[in-house]
Amino acid sequence: MRTTGTHDEVAGGSGPGAEGGARADVVVVGAGVAGLACTADLVAAGLRVRLLESEDAVGGRMRTDQVAGFTTDRGFQVFNTSYPQVKRRLDLRELRLRAFTPGLLVYVDGRLRRITDPTRRPGASRDMLPGGLFSARDLAALGLLSARDMFGPAVRPRTRPDTTTGAALAAAGFSSRAVETFFRPFLSGIFLEDELDTSARYFHLVWRSMLRGTLCLPANGIGAVPAQLASGLPDGVLGTGSPVAALTSGGVALTGAGELPARAVVVATGSAAAARLLPGLDAGRSPRTVTTLYHAVDRSPLTEPTLVIDARRRFLNTCVLTELHRGYAADGRSLVSTSVLGAPGPAEEGAVLAALGEVYGADTSNWQPVHRVTVRDALPAMPPSLALSRTTRFAPGRYVCGDHRATGSLQGALASGSRAAREVLADLRSGAPDRSER
């Protein structure tokens, strides 16, 4: 199992992995999943690597907190079992995954209506018959879209001309009712924008992954994913509580603690932090902000682990997490998670609570606020034409990886970290310029 070096151990050059002051081959800055994947691949290749994390634990945005006996993730997240990088790197049995109900419930016209994959739950698809949410033409378009994305070659989204998701749905033949009552409210919770301006390439990848995989959460929260990745690192590689102030000509400068030399540095942080460490980096458009509200409830307002969306888009999505796993609440109450765009003020939060009362058909006046978390760098903007993967090379001996260099997903972050490791290895083996010797 791993151990984490302290700030002083890293600075002094005598801590785990520092090898008595000898420089590292590579320093990776940021122990989110991209940094963890990059580090694991570099270590497997035999390099001396230090992974530095400014926070007290790994995970970046994939963190889980214990708040008053409740297990709360830093923003509502789901885990998709179909991602290739997930299958390669993680022991799913060890995560003790709890699955959401296939499909979702949409609140429209004053009632909850069920959208489901009829191949998984054929007896629960009554609301998907013609004349319900979808017309016969919508159902035909949905069947064709799903068949192409599920069974078509994985490379297809990368090579097709790109457009916005909204334009792609219109071109596929969906009615405005289908778009407004289902696609827009549902995809808003995935894209963290409600104009359907996100790249259609990304939409098709998302749709494919949902059809092929199962949406779940680990029994101990989403933070179990990076924790498992970190547990596979050798002792002395990871140092938490080790903020990097700047990159230097020979490595990295630690905040108030000297310099750690390295032949190459990989910046595996969010886009804003990466731009600070790598002046001149194109950080892309402003990242998306999302807030998740957690409420404790004496009686569950929905007795199934199903995601609920609102056709009026008063919130992104909501679910009763304790229907997924009772262990998310220690005192036997129910835990409701609700996500909204941006950072709502008190009045807006009140409006959200009123909407939840309407959607669940429950009295929300006695719902107890447990936790509120706003994630300002939650997801990169992904407009057309989206490059699904970009080089991690920034300058000689300098690399940058993360979901902002690929797609805004666990798969994108892991794949970007893996690509960074490949490019670092190729450059070091080819004798590319070494900034630590300049």
C-alpha positions in Angstrom: 0.0 0.0 0.0 1.1 3.6 -0.6 2.3 6.1 1.9 2.2 9.8 1.4 5.2 12.0 1.9 4.8 15.1 4.0 5.5 18.6 2.8 8.8 18.7 4.7 10.0 15.3 3.3 9.5 16.5 -0.3 11.3 19.8 0.4 14.2 18.3 2.2 15.2 15.8 -0.5 15.3 12.9 2.0 11.7 11.8 2.0 10.3 8.9 0.1 11.3 8.9 -3.5 13.7 11.8 -3.2 16.7 9.4 -3.0 19.0 11.6 -1.0 18.6 14.6 -3.2 18.8 12.9 -6.5 16.5 14.5 -9.0 13.3 12.7 -10.2 12.8 11.7 -13.8 9.4 13.2 -13.7 7.3 15.3 -11.3 3.6 15.1 -11.8 1.6 18.1 -10.3 -1.9 17.2 -9.2 -3.2 13.9 -7.9 -6.6 13.9 -9.6 -7.3 10.8 -11.8 -5.3 12.2 -14.7 -2.2 12.7 -12.6 -2.7 9.3 -10.9 -3.0 7.5 -14.3 0.0 9.3 -15.7 2.1 8.5 -12.6 1.1 4.8 -12.6 2.2 4.4 -16.2 5.5 6.2 -15.7 6.3 4.1 -12.6 5.4 0.9 -14.5 7.9 2.0 -17.1 10.6 2.2 -14.5 11.0 5.9 -14.0 11.6 7.8 -10.7 8.4 9.8 -10.3 7.1 12.2 -7.6 3.4 13.0 -7.6 2.6 16.2 -5.7 -0.9 17.1 -4.5 -1.6 20.4 -2.7 -4.7 19.0 -0.9 -4.7 16.5 2.0 -5.9 13.6 -0.2 -6.0 12.5 -3.8 -8.9 12.9 -6.2 -9.2 16.5 -7.3 -12.8 17.0 -8.2 -13.5 13.3 -7.4 -13.6 13.7 -3.6 -16.0 12.4 -1.0 -16.6 14.0 2.3 -18.3 12.7 5.5 -20.6 15.4 6.7 -22.6 14.8 9.9 -22.8 11.1 9.3 -23.7 11.5 5.6 -21.5 10.4 2.6 -21.4 13.4 0.2 -19.5 13.7 -3.0 -18.1 17.0 -4.2 -20.8 17.5 -6.7 -23.2 14.8 -8.0 -21.2 12.3 -10.1 -21.9 8.9 -11.6 -19.5 6.1 -12.5 -19.8 4.4 -15.9 -18.6 0.8 -16.2 -18.2 0.9 -20.0 -15.2 3.3 -20.1 -12.1 1.5 -21.6 -9.8 3.2 -19.1 -12.0 2.1 -16.2 -11.9 -1.5 -17.3 -8.1 -1.3 -17.7 -7.2 0.3 -14.4 -9.9 -0.4 -11.7 -11.1 -3.4 -9.7 -14.8 -2.9 -10.0 -15.6 -5.6 -7.3 -13.4 -3.7 -4.8 -15.4 -0.5 -5.4 -18.7 -2.3 -4.3 -20.7 -0.5 -6.9 -24.4 0.3 -6.5 -26.3 0.7 -9.7 -28.9 3.3 -10.6 -32.1 2.2 -12.2 -31.7 1.9 -16.0 -33.3 5.0 -17.4 -34.7 8.0 -15.5 -37.9 9.8 -14.5 -38.8 13.1 -16.1 -41.3 15.5 -14.5 -43.5 16.8 -17.3 -47.1 18.0 -17.5 -47.5 17.6 -13.7 -46.4 14.0 -13.3 -43.3 11.8 -13.4 -42.9 9.8 -16.5 -40.4 7.0 -17.0 -37.8 6.9 -19.8 -36.0 3.5 -19.9 -34.1 1.2 -22.2 -36.7 -1.4 -23.2 -34.0 -4.0 -23.8 -33.1 -3.8 -20.1 -36.5 -3.2 -18.5 -39.1 -4.2 -21.0 -41.9 -4.1 -18.5 -41.2 -0.5 -17.5 -41.4 1.2 -20.8 -45.1 2.1 -21.0 -44.4 5.8 -21.1 -42.3 5.3 -24.2 -45.1 4.0 -26.3 -46.2 6.4 -29.1 -48.4 9.2 -27.8 -46.5 9.4 -24.5 -43.4 11.6 -24.3 -42.4 10.5 -27.8 -44.2 10.4 -31.1 -43.7 7.4 -33.4 -41.3 9.5 -35.4 -39.3 10.3 -32.3 -39.2 6.6 -31.3 -37.9 5.7 -34.7 -35.2 8.4 -34.5 -34.3 7.2 -31.0 -33.9 3.6 -32.2 -31.8 4.6 -35.1 -29.6 6.9 -33.1 -29.1 4.3 -30.4 -28.3 1.5 -32.8 -25.7 3.6 -34.7 -24.0 4.8 -31.5 -24.1 1.4 -29.7 -23.0 -0.9 -32.5 -21.1 1.5 -34.8 -17.3 1.7 -34.7 -15.9 3.7 -31.8 -13.9 5.8 -34.2 -17.0 7.1 -35.9 -17.6 10.1 -33.6 -14.0 11.2 -34.1 -14.3 11.3 -37.9 -17.8 12.7 -38.6 -18.2 16.4 -39.2 -19.0 18.1 -35.9 -21.9 20.4 -34.9 -23.7 21.3 -31.8 -25.8 18.7 -30.0 -28.9 20.7 -30.6 -28.3 20.7 -34.4 -27.5 17.0 -34.4 -30.8 16.1 -32.6 -32.8 18.2 -35.1 -31.0 16.5 -38.0 -31.8 13.1 -36.5 -35.5 13.9 -36.8 -36.5 14.5 -33.1 -39.5 16.7 -32.5 -39.1 19.9 -30.5 -41.3 18.3 -27.8 -38.8 15.4 -27.4 -35.9 17.8 -27.3 -37.5 20.1 -24.8 -39.0 17.5 -22.4 -36.2 15.0 -22.5 -32.9 15.7 -24.3 -32.4 19.3 -23.1 -33.1 18.7 -19.4 -31.3 15.4 -19.3 -28.2 16.5 -21.2 -28.0 19.7 -19.2 -27.0 17.6 -16.2 -24.2 16.0 -18.3 -22.9 19.0 -20.2 -23.6 21.5 -17.4 -25.1 23.9 -20.0 -28.7 24.1 -21.1 -28.4 25.4 -24.6 -27.3 22.1 -26.2 -24.2 24.0 -27.6 -21.9 21.1 -26.7 -20.1 19.2 -29.4 -22.2 16.5 -31.0 -19.0 14.3 -31.1 -19.0 14.3 -27.3 -22.8 13.7 -27.2 -22.4 10.6 -29.3 -19.6 9.2 -27.1 -21.8 9.9 -24.0 -24.8 8.2 -25.6 -22.7 5.2 -26.6 -21.2 4.8 -23.1 -24.6 4.9 -21.4 -26.0 2.3 -23.8 -23.0 0.0 -23.2 -22.4 0.5 -19.5 -24.1 0.7 -16.1 -24.3 3.9 -14.2 -23.3 3.4 -10.6 -21.6 4.8 -7.5 -19.1 3.1 -5.2 -20.4 2.2 -1.8 -18.0 4.6 -0.2 -18.6 7.5 -2.6 -16.9 8.6 -5.8 -13.7 9.3 -3.9 -13.1 5.5 -3.8 -12.1 5.6 -7.4 -9.0 7.9 -7.1 -8.2 6.2 -3.7 -8.0 2.8 -5.4 -5.7 4.3 -8.2 -3.5 5.8 -5.5 -3.3 2.6 -3.5 -1.4 0.9 -6.4 1.5 3.4 -6.3 4.7 2.4 -4.6 5.6 3.9 -1.2 7.2 7.3 -1.5 5.8 8.3 -4.8 2.8 10.4 -3.6 3.2 13.5 -1.5 0.0 15.2 -0.3 -0.1 18.7 1.3 2.7 19.7 -1.2 1.5 22.7 -3.2 3.6 23.7 -6.2 4.2 27.5 -6.4 5.8 27.5 -9.9 7.7 25.6 -12.5 11.4 26.3 -12.6 14.1 25.8 -15.2 15.1 22.6 -13.4 11.9 21.2 -11.9 9.3 22.7 -9.6 9.3 25.2 -6.8 7.3 24.1 -3.7 5.5 26.7 -1.7 7.9 27.8 1.0 9.9 24.7 0.7 12.6 24.9 -2.0 12.9 23.2 -5.3 12.4 19.6 -6.4 14.5 18.9 -9.5 13.2 16.8 -12.4 13.9 16.0 -16.0 10.3 16.6 -16.9 7.2 18.0 -15.3 3.6 17.0 -16.0 0.9 19.5 -14.9 -2.2 17.4 -14.2 -4.4 20.0 -12.6 -7.6 21.7 -13.7 -7.5 24.2 -16.5 -7.3 27.4 -14.4 -4.4 26.1 -12.3 -2.7 24.7 -15.3 -2.8 28.1 -17.0 -1.2 29.7 -13.9 1.7 27.2 -13.9 2.1 27.2 -17.7 1.8 30.9 -18.8 0.6 30.9 -22.4 -1.4 27.7 -22.2 -4.8 27.9 -23.9 -7.1 27.0 -21.1 -10.2 27.0 -23.4 -13.5 28.6 -22.6 -14.6 29.2 -19.1 -15.3 25.9 -17.3 -18.8 25.0 -16.1 -19.9 25.7 -12.5 -22.3 23.4 -10.7 -23.7 23.4 -7.2 -25.0 20.3 -5.4 -27.4 20.5 -2.5 -27.8 17.7 0.0 -30.8 17.3 2.2 -31.7 14.9 5.0 -35.3 13.6 5.0 -37.1 11.5 7.5 -39.0 9.6 4.8 -37.7 8.8 1.3 -39.7 10.8 -1.3 -38.9 8.2 -4.0 -38.4 4.5 -3.1 -36.1 3.6 -6.0 -32.5 4.6 -7.0 -33.5 6.6 -10.1 -32.3 9.9 -11.5 -35.1 12.5 -11.8 -35.0 15.4 -14.2 -37.4 18.4 -14.6 -38.7 19.4 -18.1 -38.9 23.0 -16.8 -35.2 22.9 -15.9 -35.5 24.3 -12.4 -32.7 22.0 -11.4 -30.4 19.7 -13.3 -31.2 16.4 -11.6 -32.1 14.9 -8.3 -32.1 11.5 -6.7 -32.4 9.8 -3.3 -28.9 8.5 -2.7 -29.9 6.3 0.2 -32.1 4.3 -2.2 -28.9 3.5 -4.0 -27.0 2.5 -0.8 -28.3 2.8 2.8 -24.8 3.4 4.0 -24.7 6.9 2.6 -26.6 8.0 5.8 -25.5 6.8 9.2 -28.7 7.7 11.1 -31.3 5.9 9.0 -32.7 9.0 7.3 -32.8 9.5 3.6 -30.2 11.6 1.7 -31.5 13.6 -1.3 -28.9 15.1 -3.8 -29.9 17.9 -6.1 -27.7 19.7 -8.6 -28.2 23.1 -10.2 -26.2 25.2 -12.7 -24.0 27.9 -11.3 -23.9 29.0 -7.7 -27.5 29.9 -6.5 -28.2 32.3 -3.7 -30.6 31.8 -0.8 -33.7 32.8 -2.8 -32.8 30.5 -5.7 -32.2 27.7 -3.3 -35.7 28.2 -1.9 -37.1 28.0 -5.4 -35.2 24.8 -6.0 -36.7 23.3 -2.7 -40.2 24.3 -3.8 -39.6 22.7 -7.2 -38.5 19.5 -5.4 -41.6 19.5 -3.4 -43.7 19.6 -6.5 -41.7 17.0 -8.4 -41.6 14.5 -5.5 -45.0 15.3 -4.3 -43.6 15.9 -0.8 -43.6 18.5 1.9 -40.0 19.9 1.8 -40.5 22.4 4.6 -38.8 20.1 7.1 -36.0 18.9 4.8 -32.7 19.5 6.7 -29.8 21.0 4.7 -26.8 18.8 5.2 -24.2 20.1 2.8 -23.8 22.4 -0.2 -20.8 22.2 -2.5 -20.1 24.5 -5.5 -17.6 23.2 -8.0 -16.4 26.1 -10.2 -14.1 24.0 -12.5 -16.5 21.1 -12.8 -16.3 20.5 -16.5 -14.6 22.1 -19.5 -16.6 23.7 -22.2 -16.7 21.4 -25.2 -18.0 23.3 -28.2 -17.7 22.1 -31.8 -15.3 21.3 -33.4 -14.1 19.3 -30.5 -10.7 17.5 -30.5 -11.4 14.4 -28.5 -7.8 14.2 -27.5 -5.0 16.7 -27.7 -1.3 16.3 -27.3 0.0 16.9 -23.8 3.3 18.4 -25.0 3.5 22.1 -24.0 7.2 22.9 -24.2 10.5 20.9 -23.9 10.2 19.0 -20.7 6.7 20.4 -19.9 3.4 18.5 -20.3 -0.2 19.1 -19.4 -3.0 16.6 -19.0 -6.6 16.4 -17.7 -10.1 16.2 -19.0 -9.7 19.8 -20.4 -7.2 18.2 -22.8 -9.7 15.5 -23.9 -13.3 15.1 -22.9 -15.0 16.1 -19.7 -15.3 12.6 -18.2 -13.5 10.1 -16.1 -12.5 8.4 -19.4 -11.2 11.6 -20.8 -9.1 12.4 -17.7 -7.6 8.9 -17.5 -6.9 8.8 -21.2 -5.2 12.2 -21.1 -3.0 11.0 -18.2 -2.1 7.9 -20.1 -1.3 9.9 -23.2 1.0 12.2 -21.1 2.9 9.2 -19.9 3.4 7.9 -23.4 4.6 11.3 -24.7 7.0 11.8 -21.7 8.5 8.4 -22.2 8.9 8.9 -25.9 10.7 12.2 -25.4 13.0 11.1 -22.6 14.0 8.0 -24.6 14.6 10.0 -27.7 16.9 12.5 -25.9 14.5 15.4 -26.3 15.6 18.7 -24.6 15.8 18.3 -20.8 14.9 21.6 -19.1 16.5 20.5 -15.8 19.9 20.6 -17.4 19.5 24.1 -19.0 
